[in-house]
Amino acid sequence: MQAAPERGRANDAVEALLAGVLSLPKASVEVVAGHTTQDKIVALTGIELAAAETLLAAEVASRP
């Protein structure tokens, strides 16, 4: 993430990125732990775990 870790901007950027990759509304993605650290735990609603894993793996594979 390139967003500054100020006033939750980095967390907002993580949520927006994941929402975009997973084709979910931003309200379905929430950082639930790690608000002030680089390691995050994120809750997702509206998607099965297997589907999320597939989409995330495809996104990672498509990056140089």
Beta strands, then each sheet from edge to edge (+ up, - down):
strand 1: 29-33
strand 2: 41-44
sheet 1: 1+ 2-
end
